[in-house]
C-alpha cells in the first residue's frame, strides 16, 4: 500500500516538474504569438490583418494541422517521434476522394474510413516501436513512404470531390455575430468557424484533459522524462509508448479528414511536408524533442504562429 502511494507521489512530482518547464515555455510561446500578431497587424494594416475574420481564419485554414500537431505532441512527450503523419493525411484524402467517385457511397462512410486508416498506421507503427524496439524514426519513415506508395497505387492523378453532402460539410460556417468589422461599402465582415475548426477545438480540449487528469497522461510525462525511472515506478513503458503512437495515428486520420474538408480533392501531392509543419508547431509551442515536456495549449499557439508566418510571408 505504501509502495503504491510512493509511486503515485513520484508520478505527480515528475509531472509537476514537467509542467513547470512547460508552463515557462508556454508563456514564451504566447508572448511570441502576441508580438508577431501585433507587428503583423501594424505592418500589414492595408491587408486588414487586424480583422476578426482574419484572426479566426488563422485556425480555419490550419485546423487539420492542429490535429497533426497534437498527435506529434503526444508522441514527442513520450520521448518518441512520428514522421508519417503527412503521408497518412495524403492517403486519407485520396481514399476519401476515390470513395466519393461512386455516387452510391454516402459521405458518412468517409469518417470511419479516415479513423480506421489512422488507427491502422498508429497500431502497426506503435507495435514496432514499443514492442519490437525498432527506432521510431526508421519505422515512421517507412510508414510515410508506404502511405505515399499507396496514394500512387490508388490514383496517380488528382481526384475532385463533388459529393453534395461532403461539399456541404466543407462549405459550412458557424458565424459569430458579435465579432465583426464594417467594410468600406458598409457591409459586415463577420467572423466564423468552420466545422473542421470546431472539431479541432473539441479534440484540443479532450487532449488537454487527457494529459492533465488521467493516469495515461501522467505516465506519458514520466516515460518521456526517464523511461528507466518510469519502469521502476511500475509504469508499463512499452504500453505507454504504444498508446502514444496509436493516438498519433488516430489524430492523423482525423487530421486527414479535416484537410479533405479544407481542400476537397484527392491529390498525390496532398500532405507533403506536413510532418515538418506539425513537428515545428509542437516545438514552437514548447514541446521538447527530448521528451517529457510539453502542453497541448502550447501546440495550439504554435499552429497559430505557423499560420501567421505562412500568411505574412507572401505579403
SENUPA-417896 format. One record per residue (C-alpha): y, z, x; residue in three letters. Coordinates in nm, 2 decimals, padded with zeros to 4 digits. Layout:
<nodes>
<node Y="Y" Z="Z" X="X" aa="ALA"/>
...
</nodes>
This chain:
<nodes>
<node Y="00.00" Z="00.00" X="00.00" aa="UNK"/>
<node Y="00.24" Z="00.10" X="00.28" aa="UNK"/>
<node Y="00.15" Z="-00.22" X="00.47" aa="UNK"/>
<node Y="00.23" Z="-00.43" X="00.17" aa="UNK"/>
<node Y="00.56" Z="-00.26" X="00.13" aa="UNK"/>
<node Y="00.64" Z="-00.32" X="00.50" aa="UNK"/>
<node Y="00.56" Z="-00.68" X="00.47" aa="UNK"/>
<node Y="00.79" Z="-00.72" X="00.17" aa="UNK"/>
<node Y="01.07" Z="-00.54" X="00.36" aa="UNK"/>
<node Y="01.01" Z="-00.77" X="00.66" aa="UNK"/>
<node Y="01.03" Z="-01.08" X="00.44" aa="UNK"/>
<node Y="01.36" Z="-00.95" X="00.29" aa="UNK"/>
<node Y="01.51" Z="-00.87" X="00.63" aa="UNK"/>
<node Y="01.42" Z="-01.22" X="00.77" aa="UNK"/>
<node Y="01.57" Z="-01.38" X="00.46" aa="UNK"/>
<node Y="01.88" Z="-01.17" X="00.48" aa="UNK"/>
<node Y="01.93" Z="-01.27" X="00.84" aa="UNK"/>
<node Y="01.88" Z="-01.64" X="00.75" aa="UNK"/>
<node Y="02.12" Z="-01.61" X="00.46" aa="UNK"/>
<node Y="02.39" Z="-01.45" X="00.68" aa="UNK"/>
<node Y="02.37" Z="-01.75" X="00.91" aa="UNK"/>
<node Y="02.35" Z="-01.99" X="00.62" aa="UNK"/>
<node Y="02.65" Z="-01.84" X="00.44" aa="UNK"/>
<node Y="02.87" Z="-01.88" X="00.75" aa="UNK"/>
<node Y="02.76" Z="-02.24" X="00.78" aa="UNK"/>
<node Y="02.82" Z="-02.29" X="00.40" aa="UNK"/>
<node Y="03.18" Z="-02.16" X="00.44" aa="UNK"/>
<node Y="03.24" Z="-02.41" X="00.72" aa="UNK"/>
<node Y="03.09" Z="-02.69" X="00.51" aa="UNK"/>
<node Y="03.31" Z="-02.61" X="00.20" aa="UNK"/>
<node Y="03.62" Z="-02.58" X="00.42" aa="UNK"/>
<node Y="03.54" Z="-02.92" X="00.58" aa="UNK"/>
<node Y="03.49" Z="-03.07" X="00.23" aa="UNK"/>
<node Y="03.82" Z="-02.94" X="00.10" aa="UNK"/>
<node Y="04.01" Z="-03.05" X="00.42" aa="UNK"/>
<node Y="03.86" Z="-03.40" X="00.41" aa="UNK"/>
<node Y="03.92" Z="-03.44" X="00.04" aa="UNK"/>
<node Y="04.28" Z="-03.33" X="00.06" aa="UNK"/>
<node Y="04.36" Z="-03.55" X="00.36" aa="UNK"/>
<node Y="04.19" Z="-03.85" X="00.18" aa="UNK"/>
<node Y="04.39" Z="-03.78" X="-00.14" aa="UNK"/>
<node Y="04.71" Z="-03.78" X="00.06" aa="UNK"/>
<node Y="04.64" Z="-04.08" X="00.29" aa="UNK"/>
<node Y="04.48" Z="-04.30" X="00.02" aa="UNK"/>
<node Y="04.71" Z="-04.20" X="-00.26" aa="UNK"/>
<node Y="04.76" Z="-04.56" X="-00.36" aa="UNK"/>
<node Y="04.38" Z="-04.58" X="-00.43" aa="UNK"/>
<node Y="04.41" Z="-04.29" X="-00.68" aa="UNK"/>
<node Y="04.18" Z="-04.08" X="-00.47" aa="UNK"/>
<node Y="04.30" Z="-03.76" X="-00.64" aa="UNK"/>
<node Y="04.20" Z="-03.86" X="-00.99" aa="UNK"/>
<node Y="03.94" Z="-03.65" X="-01.18" aa="UNK"/>
<node Y="03.73" Z="-03.96" X="-01.24" aa="UNK"/>
<node Y="03.72" Z="-04.05" X="-00.87" aa="UNK"/>
<node Y="03.62" Z="-03.69" X="-00.78" aa="UNK"/>
<node Y="03.33" Z="-03.69" X="-01.03" aa="UNK"/>
<node Y="03.22" Z="-04.04" X="-00.91" aa="UNK"/>
<node Y="03.15" Z="-03.88" X="-00.57" aa="UNK"/>
<node Y="02.85" Z="-03.73" X="-00.74" aa="UNK"/>
<node Y="02.78" Z="-04.01" X="-00.99" aa="UNK"/>
<node Y="02.74" Z="-04.25" X="-00.70" aa="UNK"/>
<node Y="02.52" Z="-04.02" X="-00.49" aa="UNK"/>
<node Y="02.31" Z="-03.83" X="-00.75" aa="UNK"/>
<node Y="01.99" Z="-03.98" X="-00.60" aa="UNK"/>
<node Y="02.09" Z="-03.88" X="-00.25" aa="UNK"/>
<node Y="02.13" Z="-03.52" X="-00.37" aa="UNK"/>
<node Y="01.77" Z="-03.52" X="-00.48" aa="UNK"/>
<node Y="01.65" Z="-03.67" X="-00.15" aa="UNK"/>
<node Y="01.87" Z="-03.42" X="00.05" aa="UNK"/>
<node Y="01.73" Z="-03.12" X="-00.15" aa="UNK"/>
<node Y="01.38" Z="-03.23" X="-00.06" aa="UNK"/>
<node Y="01.48" Z="-03.25" X="00.31" aa="UNK"/>
<node Y="01.65" Z="-02.91" X="00.28" aa="UNK"/>
<node Y="01.32" Z="-02.75" X="00.16" aa="UNK"/>
<node Y="01.12" Z="-02.92" X="00.44" aa="UNK"/>
<node Y="01.37" Z="-02.85" X="00.71" aa="UNK"/>
<node Y="01.39" Z="-02.48" X="00.62" aa="UNK"/>
<node Y="01.01" Z="-02.47" X="00.66" aa="UNK"/>
<node Y="01.05" Z="-02.60" X="01.01" aa="UNK"/>
<node Y="00.92" Z="-02.95" X="00.93" aa="UNK"/>
<node Y="01.07" Z="-03.29" X="00.86" aa="UNK"/>
<node Y="01.01" Z="-03.59" X="00.63" aa="UNK"/>
<node Y="01.15" Z="-03.93" X="00.71" aa="UNK"/>
<node Y="00.96" Z="-04.12" X="00.44" aa="UNK"/>
<node Y="01.20" Z="-04.04" X="00.15" aa="UNK"/>
<node Y="01.39" Z="-04.37" X="00.19" aa="UNK"/>
<node Y="01.07" Z="-04.57" X="00.17" aa="UNK"/>
<node Y="00.95" Z="-04.37" X="-00.13" aa="UNK"/>
<node Y="01.28" Z="-04.44" X="-00.30" aa="UNK"/>
<node Y="01.25" Z="-04.81" X="-00.25" aa="UNK"/>
<node Y="00.88" Z="-04.81" X="-00.36" aa="UNK"/>
<node Y="00.97" Z="-04.62" X="-00.68" aa="UNK"/>
<node Y="01.25" Z="-04.87" X="-00.77" aa="UNK"/>
<node Y="01.02" Z="-05.17" X="-00.70" aa="UNK"/>
<node Y="00.73" Z="-05.03" X="-00.91" aa="UNK"/>
<node Y="00.97" Z="-04.94" X="-01.20" aa="UNK"/>
<node Y="01.13" Z="-05.29" X="-01.19" aa="UNK"/>
<node Y="00.79" Z="-05.46" X="-01.18" aa="UNK"/>
<node Y="00.66" Z="-05.24" X="-01.47" aa="UNK"/>
<node Y="00.95" Z="-05.33" X="-01.69" aa="UNK"/>
<node Y="00.90" Z="-05.70" X="-01.64" aa="UNK"/>
<node Y="00.63" Z="-05.65" X="-01.91" aa="UNK"/>
<node Y="00.83" Z="-05.61" X="-02.24" aa="UNK"/>
<node Y="00.53" Z="-05.42" X="-02.39" aa="UNK"/>
<node Y="00.58" Z="-05.13" X="-02.14" aa="UNK"/>
<node Y="00.81" Z="-04.85" X="-02.26" aa="UNK"/>
<node Y="01.08" Z="-04.73" X="-02.02" aa="UNK"/>
<node Y="00.95" Z="-04.38" X="-02.09" aa="UNK"/>
<node Y="00.65" Z="-04.45" X="-01.87" aa="UNK"/>
<node Y="00.87" Z="-04.51" X="-01.57" aa="UNK"/>
<node Y="00.94" Z="-04.13" X="-01.55" aa="UNK"/>
<node Y="00.58" Z="-04.01" X="-01.49" aa="UNK"/>
<node Y="00.52" Z="-04.31" X="-01.27" aa="UNK"/>
<node Y="00.81" Z="-04.21" X="-01.04" aa="UNK"/>
<node Y="00.69" Z="-03.85" X="-01.03" aa="UNK"/>
<node Y="00.33" Z="-03.95" X="-00.95" aa="UNK"/>
<node Y="00.43" Z="-04.17" X="-00.66" aa="UNK"/>
<node Y="00.64" Z="-03.89" X="-00.51" aa="UNK"/>
<node Y="00.37" Z="-03.63" X="-00.56" aa="UNK"/>
<node Y="00.11" Z="-03.87" X="-00.40" aa="UNK"/>
<node Y="00.32" Z="-03.91" X="-00.09" aa="UNK"/>
<node Y="00.40" Z="-03.54" X="-00.08" aa="UNK"/>
<node Y="00.04" Z="-03.44" X="-00.12" aa="UNK"/>
<node Y="-00.11" Z="-03.66" X="00.14" aa="UNK"/>
<node Y="00.16" Z="-03.60" X="00.40" aa="UNK"/>
<node Y="00.17" Z="-03.23" X="00.33" aa="UNK"/>
<node Y="-00.21" Z="-03.20" X="00.38" aa="UNK"/>
<node Y="-00.20" Z="-03.40" X="00.71" aa="UNK"/>
<node Y="00.09" Z="-03.19" X="00.84" aa="UNK"/>
<node Y="-00.01" Z="-02.85" X="00.72" aa="UNK"/>
<node Y="-00.39" Z="-02.85" X="00.73" aa="UNK"/>
<node Y="-00.47" Z="-03.13" X="00.98" aa="UNK"/>
<node Y="-00.18" Z="-03.01" X="01.20" aa="UNK"/>
<node Y="-00.05" Z="-03.36" X="01.28" aa="UNK"/>
<node Y="00.31" Z="-03.38" X="01.39" aa="UNK"/>
<node Y="00.53" Z="-03.43" X="01.07" aa="UNK"/>
<node Y="00.74" Z="-03.70" X="01.24" aa="UNK"/>
<node Y="00.44" Z="-03.91" X="01.30" aa="UNK"/>
<node Y="00.29" Z="-03.85" X="00.96" aa="UNK"/>
<node Y="00.61" Z="-03.92" X="00.76" aa="UNK"/>
<node Y="00.70" Z="-04.22" X="00.98" aa="UNK"/>
<node Y="00.36" Z="-04.37" X="00.89" aa="UNK"/>
<node Y="00.44" Z="-04.28" X="00.53" aa="UNK"/>
<node Y="00.77" Z="-04.47" X="00.55" aa="UNK"/>
<node Y="00.60" Z="-04.78" X="00.69" aa="UNK"/>
<node Y="00.32" Z="-04.76" X="00.43" aa="UNK"/>
<node Y="00.58" Z="-04.74" X="00.15" aa="UNK"/>
<node Y="00.77" Z="-05.04" X="00.29" aa="UNK"/>
<node Y="00.45" Z="-05.24" X="00.32" aa="UNK"/>
<node Y="00.36" Z="-05.16" X="-00.04" aa="UNK"/>
<node Y="00.70" Z="-05.28" X="-00.15" aa="UNK"/>
<node Y="00.64" Z="-05.62" X="00.01" aa="UNK"/>
<node Y="00.29" Z="-05.64" X="-00.14" aa="UNK"/>
<node Y="00.42" Z="-05.58" X="-00.49" aa="UNK"/>
<node Y="00.71" Z="-05.82" X="-00.46" aa="UNK"/>
<node Y="00.90" Z="-05.97" X="-00.17" aa="UNK"/>
<node Y="01.19" Z="-06.08" X="-00.39" aa="UNK"/>
<node Y="01.45" Z="-05.90" X="-00.60" aa="UNK"/>
<node Y="01.33" Z="-05.80" X="-00.95" aa="UNK"/>
<node Y="01.61" Z="-05.74" X="-01.20" aa="UNK"/>
<node Y="01.57" Z="-05.48" X="-01.48" aa="UNK"/>
<node Y="01.67" Z="-05.60" X="-01.83" aa="UNK"/>
<node Y="01.48" Z="-05.34" X="-02.04" aa="UNK"/>
<node Y="01.72" Z="-05.22" X="-02.32" aa="UNK"/>
<node Y="01.61" Z="-04.86" X="-02.32" aa="UNK"/>
<node Y="01.63" Z="-04.83" X="-01.94" aa="UNK"/>
<node Y="01.97" Z="-05.01" X="-01.92" aa="UNK"/>
<node Y="02.09" Z="-04.77" X="-02.19" aa="UNK"/>
<node Y="02.00" Z="-04.48" X="-01.97" aa="UNK"/>
<node Y="02.16" Z="-04.65" X="-01.68" aa="UNK"/>
<node Y="02.49" Z="-04.71" X="-01.86" aa="UNK"/>
<node Y="02.52" Z="-04.38" X="-02.05" aa="UNK"/>
<node Y="02.81" Z="-04.15" X="-01.97" aa="UNK"/>
<node Y="02.89" Z="-03.79" X="-02.07" aa="UNK"/>
<node Y="03.27" Z="-03.77" X="-02.09" aa="UNK"/>
<node Y="03.46" Z="-03.45" X="-02.01" aa="UNK"/>
<node Y="03.76" Z="-03.47" X="-02.25" aa="UNK"/>
<node Y="03.98" Z="-03.21" X="-02.08" aa="UNK"/>
<node Y="03.96" Z="-03.38" X="-01.74" aa="UNK"/>
<node Y="04.16" Z="-03.70" X="-01.75" aa="UNK"/>
<node Y="04.45" Z="-03.88" X="-01.59" aa="UNK"/>
<node Y="04.70" Z="-04.11" X="-01.76" aa="UNK"/>
<node Y="04.71" Z="-04.47" X="-01.63" aa="UNK"/>
<node Y="05.04" Z="-04.66" X="-01.58" aa="UNK"/>
<node Y="04.97" Z="-04.86" X="-01.90" aa="UNK"/>
<node Y="04.94" Z="-04.53" X="-02.10" aa="UNK"/>
<node Y="04.56" Z="-04.53" X="-02.14" aa="UNK"/>
<node Y="04.35" Z="-04.23" X="-02.04" aa="UNK"/>
<node Y="04.11" Z="-04.23" X="-01.75" aa="UNK"/>
<node Y="03.86" Z="-03.97" X="-01.85" aa="UNK"/>
<node Y="03.62" Z="-03.81" X="-01.60" aa="UNK"/>
<node Y="03.25" Z="-03.84" X="-01.68" aa="UNK"/>
<node Y="02.90" Z="-03.76" X="-01.56" aa="UNK"/>
<node Y="02.60" Z="-04.00" X="-01.57" aa="UNK"/>
<node Y="02.25" Z="-03.89" X="-01.68" aa="UNK"/>
<node Y="02.15" Z="-03.91" X="-01.31" aa="UNK"/>
<node Y="02.42" Z="-03.66" X="-01.21" aa="UNK"/>
<node Y="02.32" Z="-03.42" X="-01.49" aa="UNK"/>
<node Y="01.96" Z="-03.44" X="-01.38" aa="UNK"/>
<node Y="02.07" Z="-03.38" X="-01.02" aa="UNK"/>
<node Y="02.27" Z="-03.08" X="-01.11" aa="UNK"/>
<node Y="01.98" Z="-02.93" X="-01.31" aa="UNK"/>
<node Y="01.75" Z="-02.98" X="-01.02" aa="UNK"/>
<node Y="02.00" Z="-02.83" X="-00.78" aa="UNK"/>
<node Y="02.02" Z="-02.51" X="-00.99" aa="UNK"/>
<node Y="01.64" Z="-02.49" X="-01.01" aa="UNK"/>
<node Y="01.61" Z="-02.53" X="-00.63" aa="UNK"/>
<node Y="01.88" Z="-02.26" X="-00.57" aa="UNK"/>
<node Y="01.69" Z="-02.02" X="-00.80" aa="UNK"/>
<node Y="01.36" Z="-02.10" X="-00.64" aa="UNK"/>
<node Y="01.47" Z="-02.04" X="-00.28" aa="UNK"/>
<node Y="01.67" Z="-01.73" X="-00.37" aa="UNK"/>
<node Y="01.45" Z="-01.55" X="-00.62" aa="UNK"/>
<node Y="01.09" Z="-01.65" X="-00.57" aa="UNK"/>
<node Y="00.82" Z="-01.54" X="-00.32" aa="UNK"/>
<node Y="00.78" Z="-01.90" X="-00.21" aa="UNK"/>
<node Y="01.15" Z="-01.92" X="-00.12" aa="UNK"/>
<node Y="01.12" Z="-01.60" X="00.09" aa="UNK"/>
<node Y="00.81" Z="-01.73" X="00.26" aa="UNK"/>
<node Y="00.98" Z="-02.07" X="00.33" aa="UNK"/>
<node Y="01.26" Z="-01.90" X="00.53" aa="UNK"/>
<node Y="01.01" Z="-01.67" X="00.71" aa="UNK"/>
<node Y="00.78" Z="-01.97" X="00.81" aa="UNK"/>
<node Y="01.08" Z="-02.17" X="00.93" aa="UNK"/>
<node Y="01.22" Z="-01.88" X="01.12" aa="UNK"/>
<node Y="00.90" Z="-01.79" X="01.30" aa="UNK"/>
<node Y="00.55" Z="-01.91" X="01.19" aa="UNK"/>
<node Y="00.38" Z="-01.66" X="01.41" aa="UNK"/>
<node Y="00.58" Z="-01.36" X="01.26" aa="UNK"/>
<node Y="00.52" Z="-01.50" X="00.91" aa="UNK"/>
<node Y="00.15" Z="-01.52" X="00.98" aa="UNK"/>
<node Y="00.14" Z="-01.16" X="01.10" aa="UNK"/>
<node Y="00.32" Z="-01.06" X="00.78" aa="UNK"/>
<node Y="00.04" Z="-01.21" X="00.57" aa="UNK"/>
<node Y="00.21" Z="-01.53" X="00.47" aa="UNK"/>
<node Y="-00.01" Z="-01.84" X="00.44" aa="UNK"/>
<node Y="00.19" Z="-02.06" X="00.67" aa="UNK"/>
<node Y="-00.02" Z="-02.37" X="00.61" aa="UNK"/>
<node Y="00.00" Z="-02.34" X="00.23" aa="UNK"/>
<node Y="00.38" Z="-02.28" X="00.25" aa="UNK"/>
<node Y="00.43" Z="-02.60" X="00.46" aa="UNK"/>
<node Y="00.20" Z="-02.80" X="00.23" aa="UNK"/>
<node Y="00.41" Z="-02.69" X="-00.07" aa="UNK"/>
<node Y="00.73" Z="-02.78" X="00.10" aa="UNK"/>
<node Y="00.61" Z="-03.13" X="00.17" aa="UNK"/>
<node Y="00.47" Z="-03.16" X="-00.19" aa="UNK"/>
<node Y="00.81" Z="-03.06" X="-00.33" aa="UNK"/>
<node Y="00.99" Z="-03.30" X="-00.10" aa="UNK"/>
<node Y="00.77" Z="-03.58" X="-00.22" aa="UNK"/>
<node Y="00.83" Z="-03.49" X="-00.59" aa="UNK"/>
<node Y="01.21" Z="-03.48" X="-00.53" aa="UNK"/>
<node Y="01.19" Z="-03.82" X="-00.35" aa="UNK"/>
<node Y="01.01" Z="-03.96" X="-00.66" aa="UNK"/>
<node Y="01.28" Z="-03.82" X="-00.89" aa="UNK"/>
<node Y="01.55" Z="-03.95" X="-00.65" aa="UNK"/>
<node Y="01.39" Z="-04.29" X="-00.66" aa="UNK"/>
<node Y="01.41" Z="-04.29" X="-01.04" aa="UNK"/>
<node Y="01.77" Z="-04.19" X="-01.03" aa="UNK"/>
<node Y="01.85" Z="-04.45" X="-00.77" aa="UNK"/>
<node Y="01.70" Z="-04.72" X="-01.00" aa="UNK"/>
<node Y="01.92" Z="-04.59" X="-01.28" aa="UNK"/>
<node Y="02.22" Z="-04.63" X="-01.05" aa="UNK"/>
<node Y="02.11" Z="-04.98" X="-00.92" aa="UNK"/>
<node Y="01.88" Z="-05.12" X="-01.19" aa="UNK"/>
<node Y="01.67" Z="-05.36" X="-00.99" aa="UNK"/>
<node Y="01.38" Z="-05.37" X="-00.75" aa="UNK"/>
<node Y="01.46" Z="-05.50" X="-00.41" aa="UNK"/>
<node Y="01.27" Z="-05.49" X="-00.08" aa="UNK"/>
<node Y="01.58" Z="-05.35" X="00.09" aa="UNK"/>
<node Y="01.62" Z="-05.06" X="-00.15" aa="UNK"/>
<node Y="01.62" Z="-04.72" X="00.02" aa="UNK"/>
<node Y="01.67" Z="-04.84" X="00.38" aa="UNK"/>
<node Y="01.83" Z="-04.57" X="00.59" aa="UNK"/>
<node Y="01.84" Z="-04.32" X="00.30" aa="UNK"/>
<node Y="01.63" Z="-04.08" X="00.50" aa="UNK"/>
<node Y="01.91" Z="-04.06" X="00.76" aa="UNK"/>
<node Y="02.17" Z="-04.00" X="00.48" aa="UNK"/>
<node Y="01.95" Z="-03.73" X="00.34" aa="UNK"/>
<node Y="01.90" Z="-03.55" X="00.67" aa="UNK"/>
<node Y="02.27" Z="-03.58" X="00.76" aa="UNK"/>
<node Y="02.37" Z="-03.44" X="00.42" aa="UNK"/>
<node Y="02.14" Z="-03.14" X="00.47" aa="UNK"/>
<node Y="02.26" Z="-03.08" X="00.83" aa="UNK"/>
<node Y="02.63" Z="-03.12" X="00.73" aa="UNK"/>
<node Y="02.55" Z="-02.87" X="00.46" aa="UNK"/>
<node Y="02.44" Z="-02.61" X="00.71" aa="UNK"/>
<node Y="02.06" Z="-02.66" X="00.73" aa="UNK"/>
<node Y="01.93" Z="-02.61" X="01.08" aa="UNK"/>
<node Y="01.69" Z="-02.87" X="01.22" aa="UNK"/>
<node Y="01.51" Z="-02.58" X="01.39" aa="UNK"/>
<node Y="01.41" Z="-02.43" X="01.06" aa="UNK"/>
<node Y="01.47" Z="-02.10" X="00.88" aa="UNK"/>
<node Y="01.83" Z="-02.15" X="00.79" aa="UNK"/>
<node Y="02.00" Z="-02.34" X="00.50" aa="UNK"/>
<node Y="02.12" Z="-02.33" X="00.14" aa="UNK"/>
<node Y="02.09" Z="-02.59" X="-00.13" aa="UNK"/>
<node Y="02.45" Z="-02.55" X="-00.24" aa="UNK"/>
<node Y="02.55" Z="-02.64" X="00.12" aa="UNK"/>
<node Y="02.34" Z="-02.96" X="00.09" aa="UNK"/>
<node Y="02.54" Z="-03.04" X="-00.23" aa="UNK"/>
<node Y="02.87" Z="-03.02" X="-00.04" aa="UNK"/>
<node Y="02.71" Z="-03.22" X="00.24" aa="UNK"/>
<node Y="02.63" Z="-03.50" X="-00.01" aa="UNK"/>
<node Y="02.99" Z="-03.50" X="-00.14" aa="UNK"/>
<node Y="03.12" Z="-03.52" X="00.22" aa="UNK"/>
<node Y="02.89" Z="-03.82" X="00.28" aa="UNK"/>
<node Y="03.02" Z="-03.97" X="-00.04" aa="UNK"/>
<node Y="03.38" Z="-03.93" X="00.06" aa="UNK"/>
<node Y="03.32" Z="-04.08" X="00.41" aa="UNK"/>
<node Y="03.15" Z="-04.38" X="00.25" aa="UNK"/>
<node Y="03.43" Z="-04.43" X="00.01" aa="UNK"/>
<node Y="03.72" Z="-04.40" X="00.25" aa="UNK"/>
<node Y="03.58" Z="-04.60" X="00.55" aa="UNK"/>
<node Y="03.63" Z="-04.94" X="00.37" aa="UNK"/>
<node Y="03.98" Z="-04.84" X="00.28" aa="UNK"/>
</nodes>
